Amino acid sequence: MAISLICPTKDPDPWVTALRQGDASLDIRVWPDDHPREQVDFILTWAHPPGVFQQYPHLRVISSMGAGVDALLQDLDIPPDVTIVRVVDDALVAAMETYAIAAVMNHVRRFSDYSRQQQQQQWQPLAALPIQSTSIGVMGLGQIGGAIAQRLVSLGFPVRGWSRSPQKLTSIQSFHGDTALPAFLAETQILICVLPLTPHTRHILNAHTLAQLPPGAYLINIARGDHLVEPELLTLLDNGHLAGACLDVFQTEPLPQTHPFWNHPQITITPHIASVTQPVSVAPQIIDNYHRLQSHRPFLNPVDRRQGY
Ligand code: NDP
């Protein structure tokens, strides 16, 4: 039995090295190199070409190289009996936390405004937003959102969170389900989206929901580009309802040269770098799942294909 790596947008070498360091006996193949597809029962993948899994008649498990599995679940050719697993990794979560803190602090301490002032050689102190009374709402209270919410609490922010099912987190006002979304949004001055992309959450950041934030609210999207209806964000920025946005993810990546976000004075852009999975960090859990497959034990971090995450 063998593992195949299918990651056309990533260099497979560090992955192969990390997996071999963890278990030298692994039989690892890299797509699209020539290899007997019928020997592969476990695939490790990112940004796979749709339909590619059909080449593997004995496939049993597909492991995402990252936390998100939206690209996998959009591939309707994956047989229902193939298990999908994802990575859950402390280093990945920590990187998402530091990104969220940087984006929040950039906004509350007005660094984007000072950057603009610097370009005009303008010396003009601006009022910072007070931490104790700037309410932050985290959409998605899972591995990443829960950690971000807790970290922001430790910095002194009032934090609220929204999830699908009820979640109890210390010092966090939690909301769940669609009916609670308006109440969650109504007092969220900084909104951080860390939801998985599912049919239910696609385009959840739209004119209707963003308009329910208080005037002057700020958006941070570190989940997926398709959570946001991009033209509707522009409308809310341009009519003054939102103060700004920090975006790491986009409907089309890389962001096209002609995209209006590039030159918008209230938008901060980063090129999908909030967190990048480190092969050395996640190789042990991938190897563990491979051994679990061989010994018919329950998998780590399985994805609920029905819920979409
Ligand atoms: P988890 O599966 O651990 O958590 C998902 C959270 O979202 C849960 O709290 C879940 O609710 C909630 N949720 C799901 N669907 C809904 C819904 N319909 N309504 C309300 N809440 C919902 O995911 P992670 O925290 O590990 O990752 C989240 C996402 O972050 C990934 O899917 C990925 O897209 C993105 N990501 C982005 C990266 C980047 O570099 N920009 C890097 C890594 C991840 P419940 O608690 O009830 O299950």
Boltz pocket constraint, residues with backbone or C-beta under 6 A from the ligand:
constraints:
  - pocket:
      binder: B
      contacts: [[A, 66], [A, 67], [A, 68], [A, 69], [A, 87], [A, 92], [A, 96], [A, 139], [A, 140], [A, 141], [A, 142], [A, 143], [A, 144], [A, 145], [A, 146], [A, 162], [A, 163], [A, 164], [A, 165], [A, 166], [A, 167], [A, 177], [A, 194], [A, 195], [A, 196], [A, 197], [A, 198], [A, 200], [A, 201], [A, 222], [A, 223], [A, 224], [A, 248], [A, 249], [A, 272], [A, 273], [A, 274], [A, 275], [A, 276], [A, 307], [A, 309]]
      max_distance: 6.0
